[in-house]
Amino acid sequence: MPEQATTNPILRRQFLGNVLSGAVAGAAMAGIEVTQPRPLLAQTPLTPDAALRELMAGNERFDNNQLTSVEHDLRILKESTVEKQQPFAAVLACADSRVPVELVFDQTIGHIFVTRVAGNIVAPEIIASLEYAVAVLGVKVLLVLGHTGCGAVKAAMKADDVPGQISALYPYIQPSVEHSGGDFGKAISNKARLQANLLRTSSTVVRDALKAATVRVESGVYDLATGRVTLHEAHL
């Protein structure tokens, strides 16, 4: 690559585009099937329905071990997001290290606004963060993501004494436990549904966006064993 194109991000994009075009044309002449890189959705306006579909399509790629986000030029992505961010979705996930949100949905820098807290609970700070995502960043879908084997739910079901402030999570989780009939999986699913409903009803910013049909609020559960996200029945 010429030195000038290496240091100038605009020339770098043009140079990479020319190289890619030439490679695609050459492959086509040789009769080789070529898959074009997916567009960078972080800078593309999407409808709420399309944003949810993109998340789930990314999870399908993750589940099939066909990630495309790793193909993006990370240097260009970093350069284009230094001054601003325009994610198309926000995800409220558990702090659990086994739930790597960007990987789960096959997204990369600037694509998803992620908030994480043990138990994926809707605490005031989480509401404030997601309100920022809706009102300022313009995300099109908010997804509350529970996961199988959630330690926070398990602890709340046992209600054992715990050190420090861990028990502060319990009040957010107990209503889901009480309606689970002692079923661990049902408690996890209930919690994601309940937290999503709290977002819909307790935030004026989210409520107004829902009325204007500029955002969707959904919930689902990530299966640690399979890598698959299962959405709950869509809330329209």
C-alpha positions as CSV (number, residue, x, y, z in Angstrom):
1,M,0.0,0.0,0.0
2,P,1.4,3.5,-0.8
3,E,2.7,5.4,2.2
4,Q,0.2,8.2,1.7
5,A,-2.8,5.8,1.6
6,T,-1.5,4.1,4.8
7,T,-1.6,7.3,6.9
8,N,-4.7,9.0,5.4
9,P,-7.9,7.2,6.4
10,I,-9.9,8.5,3.4
11,L,-7.2,7.4,1.0
12,R,-6.9,4.2,2.9
13,R,-10.6,3.5,2.3
14,Q,-10.4,4.3,-1.3
15,F,-7.3,2.2,-1.7
16,L,-8.9,-0.8,0.0
17,G,-12.0,-0.3,-2.0
18,N,-10.0,-0.4,-5.3
19,V,-8.2,-3.5,-4.2
20,L,-11.4,-5.2,-3.2
21,S,-13.1,-4.3,-6.5
22,G,-10.2,-5.6,-8.4
23,A,-10.1,-8.8,-6.4
24,V,-13.9,-9.4,-6.9
25,A,-13.7,-8.7,-10.6
26,G,-10.8,-11.1,-11.0
27,A,-12.5,-13.8,-9.0
28,A,-15.7,-13.4,-11.0
29,M,-13.7,-13.8,-14.3
30,A,-12.2,-17.0,-12.9
31,G,-15.6,-18.3,-12.1
32,I,-15.1,-18.1,-8.3
33,E,-18.1,-17.3,-6.1
34,V,-17.4,-14.2,-4.1
35,T,-19.2,-13.1,-0.9
36,Q,-19.2,-9.3,-0.5
37,P,-18.4,-8.0,3.1
38,R,-21.5,-7.0,5.0
39,P,-22.1,-3.2,5.4
40,L,-21.2,-1.5,8.6
41,L,-24.6,-1.1,10.2
42,A,-23.5,1.2,13.0
43,Q,-23.7,4.1,10.7
44,T,-26.8,3.0,8.9
45,P,-30.4,4.0,9.9
46,L,-32.5,0.9,10.5
47,T,-36.1,0.5,11.5
48,P,-36.8,-1.1,14.9
49,D,-37.9,-4.3,13.2
50,A,-34.8,-4.4,11.0
51,A,-32.6,-3.8,14.0
52,L,-34.0,-6.8,15.8
53,R,-33.6,-8.9,12.7
54,E,-30.0,-7.9,12.4
55,L,-29.3,-8.9,16.0
56,M,-30.9,-12.3,15.5
57,A,-29.2,-12.9,12.2
58,G,-25.9,-12.2,13.9
59,N,-26.7,-14.7,16.6
60,E,-27.5,-17.3,13.9
61,R,-24.0,-16.6,12.4
62,F,-22.5,-17.0,15.9
63,D,-24.4,-20.2,16.5
64,N,-23.1,-21.6,13.1
65,N,-19.5,-20.5,13.7
66,Q,-19.7,-18.2,10.7
67,L,-18.7,-14.8,12.2
68,T,-18.4,-11.9,9.8
69,S,-17.6,-9.2,12.3
70,V,-13.9,-10.3,12.4
71,E,-13.6,-9.4,8.8
72,H,-14.1,-5.6,9.4
73,D,-11.1,-3.3,9.3
74,L,-10.8,-2.4,13.0
75,R,-8.5,0.5,12.3
76,I,-11.1,2.2,10.1
77,L,-13.9,1.4,12.6
78,K,-11.9,3.0,15.4
79,E,-11.2,6.1,13.3
80,S,-14.8,6.5,12.3
81,T,-16.1,6.2,15.9
82,V,-13.6,8.5,17.7
83,E,-15.9,11.5,17.6
84,K,-19.3,9.8,17.7
85,Q,-21.2,6.6,18.1
86,Q,-24.3,5.5,16.3
87,P,-25.2,2.0,17.5
88,F,-28.3,0.4,16.0
89,A,-29.2,-1.6,19.2
90,A,-28.8,-1.7,22.9
91,V,-28.5,-4.8,25.0
92,L,-28.9,-5.2,28.8
93,A,-27.0,-8.3,29.7
94,C,-25.7,-10.0,32.8
95,A,-22.1,-9.3,33.9
96,D,-21.4,-13.0,33.5
97,S,-18.1,-13.6,31.6
98,R,-19.7,-16.4,29.6
99,V,-22.0,-13.9,27.7
100,P,-19.8,-11.9,25.3
101,V,-22.5,-9.7,23.8
102,E,-20.8,-8.5,20.7
103,L,-19.7,-12.0,19.8
104,V,-23.1,-13.5,20.5
105,F,-24.6,-11.2,18.0
106,D,-21.6,-11.1,15.6
107,Q,-21.2,-7.3,15.9
108,T,-18.1,-5.1,16.3
109,I,-17.0,-1.6,17.4
110,G,-19.8,0.9,17.5
111,H,-22.6,-1.4,16.6
112,I,-24.2,-2.3,20.0
113,F,-24.6,-0.2,23.1
114,V,-24.0,-2.7,25.9
115,T,-25.0,-2.3,29.6
116,R,-24.1,-5.1,31.9
117,V,-24.9,-5.8,35.5
118,A,-25.2,-9.1,37.5
119,G,-28.7,-10.4,36.9
120,N,-29.4,-8.0,34.0
121,I,-31.6,-6.0,36.3
122,V,-33.2,-2.6,35.5
123,A,-31.6,-0.5,38.2
124,P,-31.8,3.4,38.0
125,E,-28.3,3.6,36.5
126,I,-29.2,1.1,33.9
127,I,-32.4,3.0,33.0
128,A,-30.4,6.2,32.7
129,S,-27.8,4.5,30.4
130,L,-30.5,3.0,28.1
131,E,-32.4,6.3,28.0
132,Y,-29.2,7.9,26.7
133,A,-29.0,5.1,24.1
134,V,-32.6,5.8,23.0
135,A,-32.8,9.6,23.3
136,V,-29.2,10.6,22.2
137,L,-27.8,7.7,20.2
138,G,-31.0,6.7,18.5
139,V,-30.9,3.0,19.0
140,K,-33.8,1.1,17.4
141,V,-34.1,-1.9,19.7
142,L,-33.5,-2.5,23.4
143,L,-33.0,-6.2,24.2
144,V,-33.0,-7.5,27.8
145,L,-30.9,-10.7,27.6
146,G,-31.0,-13.3,30.3
147,H,-28.9,-16.4,30.2
148,T,-29.1,-20.0,31.4
149,G,-27.2,-20.9,34.5
150,C,-27.5,-17.3,35.9
151,G,-25.8,-17.2,39.3
152,A,-27.7,-14.1,40.4
153,V,-31.0,-15.9,39.9
154,K,-29.7,-19.1,41.6
155,A,-28.5,-17.0,44.6
156,A,-31.8,-15.2,44.8
157,M,-33.7,-18.5,44.8
158,K,-31.6,-19.8,47.7
159,A,-31.7,-16.4,49.5
160,D,-28.6,-17.3,51.5
161,D,-26.5,-14.9,53.3
162,V,-23.9,-13.4,51.0
163,P,-20.9,-11.0,51.6
164,G,-20.9,-7.3,50.9
165,Q,-23.7,-5.8,48.8
166,I,-24.5,-8.9,46.7
167,S,-27.9,-9.2,48.3
168,A,-28.9,-5.8,46.9
169,L,-29.7,-7.7,43.7
170,Y,-32.3,-9.9,45.3
171,P,-35.2,-7.4,45.4
172,Y,-35.0,-7.0,41.6
173,I,-35.0,-10.8,41.1
174,Q,-37.4,-12.1,43.7
175,P,-40.7,-11.3,41.8
176,S,-39.5,-13.5,39.0
177,V,-38.5,-16.3,41.4
178,E,-41.9,-16.1,43.2
179,H,-43.7,-16.8,39.9
180,S,-41.4,-19.6,38.8
181,G,-42.8,-22.4,41.0
182,G,-39.2,-23.2,41.9
183,D,-38.2,-23.8,38.3
184,F,-34.7,-22.3,37.7
185,G,-35.1,-21.9,34.0
186,K,-38.5,-20.3,34.3
187,A,-37.2,-17.9,36.9
188,I,-34.5,-16.8,34.4
189,S,-37.0,-16.4,31.6
190,N,-39.4,-14.5,33.9
191,K,-36.7,-12.1,35.0
192,A,-35.8,-11.1,31.4
193,R,-39.5,-10.5,30.6
194,L,-40.1,-8.5,33.8
195,Q,-37.0,-6.3,33.4
196,A,-38.1,-5.5,29.8
197,N,-41.5,-4.6,31.0
198,L,-40.0,-2.4,33.6
199,L,-38.1,-0.5,30.9
200,R,-41.3,-0.1,28.9
201,T,-43.2,1.3,31.9
202,S,-40.8,3.0,34.2
203,S,-38.9,5.2,31.7
204,T,-40.7,8.1,30.2
205,V,-38.0,8.3,27.5
206,V,-38.5,4.7,26.5
207,R,-42.3,4.9,26.8
208,D,-42.4,8.0,24.5
209,A,-40.2,6.2,21.9
210,L,-42.4,3.2,22.0
211,K,-45.5,5.4,21.3
212,A,-43.6,7.0,18.4
213,A,-42.7,3.5,17.1
214,T,-39.0,4.5,17.0
215,V,-37.8,1.7,19.2
216,R,-38.7,-1.9,20.2
217,V,-38.1,-3.3,23.7
218,E,-37.8,-7.1,23.7
219,S,-36.4,-9.8,25.9
220,G,-34.8,-13.2,25.5
221,V,-32.5,-15.9,26.9
222,Y,-29.0,-16.9,25.8
223,D,-28.2,-20.6,26.1
224,L,-24.7,-21.1,27.4
225,A,-24.5,-24.6,26.0
226,T,-25.8,-23.9,22.4
227,G,-24.9,-20.2,21.9
228,R,-28.5,-19.6,20.7
229,V,-30.6,-16.6,21.8
230,T,-34.3,-17.4,22.1
231,L,-36.6,-14.3,22.0
232,H,-39.7,-14.2,24.0
233,E,-42.9,-13.5,22.1
234,A,-42.5,-10.1,20.5
235,H,-44.1,-7.2,22.3
236,L,-45.7,-5.0,19.7
